[in-house]
Amino acid sequence: MKKYNVAVVGATGLVGRTFLKVLEEYNFPINNLVLYASARSAGKIVNFMGKDYTIVELTKDAFDNCDIALFSAGGSVSKEYAPIAAAKGAVVIDNSSAWRMDDNCSLVVPEINMDDVYEKSNIIANPNCSTIQSVLPLKALVPFGLKRVVYTTYQAVSGSGQKGVNDLNNTLKGEKPAFYPYDISKTCIPEIDEFLDDGYTKEEMKMTNETRKILHLPNLPVSATCIRVPVESCHGVMVMVELEKEVNLEEIKTAFKNQEGLVLYDDVKNHIYPNSVVAKDQDKVYVGRIRKDISTNNGILFYCVADNIRKGAAANAVQIALALDIDKCKK
């Protein structure tokens, strides 16, 4: 098996550390590994597969002889350094929002649209965590005709990074919130990312626009309400879908069961439905609570849960890297 020279940018962060965990679990074929971070973290030692690696400061001299670069260091870092890595011949898989809506960059969930990679630049965007887990069940419903989609999310604090996790843990101990505008241990917060002039947040518009791009449905009506909840990991998304065709629930369940990356988890009489306890540390999306929407014709409701740090970020990126045909990528 061919082995690759891999770089991880943001290796000391929450997603960066999970990159390394997933690379090891998947036994990714690595020839040489370089771990990059800010000057503040340079010199720290990280163990990977029994070997110690020294964190290297990210500079413009980075990425020599690099085949694949996994980025999770924020949008500004990605904007500056991803083009440098791509210019040196690396395929960049970026976890920030910096490149997602760039027309020259693919936005990829590997079970859905891996072929998009070979039609665009060498910078591949990893979608928003909530988008990833939502478009997988939607992909299964495409043959029935997607007419309209409405999301309501229940997003864990780890989606905010370590600061969000710390705020939950500290407020649970009675401390005042230092990161969120309210005490996240006592309330849900319907504010993720910045508010826009129309009352939506950037997070909500990410879900809307990314769904259309990934599914190749630019005119699909989509709206979202994104809510932060006092759970450490794993996002939940309630999805309302209006379909073009009349279908029965067994057809829907069969479509979900046959969709790669999905786990049908739906036996409500036995309390079997998607939840954070089941999805934690998993790389599949769990879907259940499937029922007809009695308020509209051909409407379907379902609930899906996934580990936002794994399938919603690190694992999705590594799965893209595993599925890549490097020789087909544009250089």
Secondary structure as UniProt FT lines:
FT   STRAND          4..9
FT   TURN            10..12
FT   HELIX           14..25
FT   TURN            26..27
FT   STRAND          30..37
FT   TURN            39..43
FT   STRAND          45..48
FT   TURN            49..50
FT   STRAND          51..54
FT   STRAND          56..57
FT   TURN            60..61
FT   TURN            64..65
FT   STRAND          68..71
FT   HELIX           75..87
FT   TURN            88..89
FT   STRAND          91..94
FT   TURN            98..101
FT   TURN            103..104
FT   STRAND          106..107
FT   HELIX           110..113
FT   HELIX           114..119
FT   STRAND          123..125
FT   HELIX           129..141
FT   HELIX           142..144
FT   STRAND          146..155
FT   HELIX           157..160
FT   HELIX           162..172
FT   TURN            173..174
FT   TURN            184..186
FT   TURN            197..198
FT   HELIX           202..215
FT   TURN            218..219
FT   STRAND          222..228
FT   STRAND          235..243
FT   HELIX           249..258
FT   TURN            260..261
FT   STRAND          262..264
FT   HELIX           268..270
FT   HELIX           276..279
FT   TURN            280..281
FT   STRAND          285..292
FT   TURN            294..295
FT   TURN            297..298
FT   STRAND          299..306
FT   TURN            308..309
FT   HELIX           310..314
FT   HELIX           315..323
FT   HELIX           326..328
//
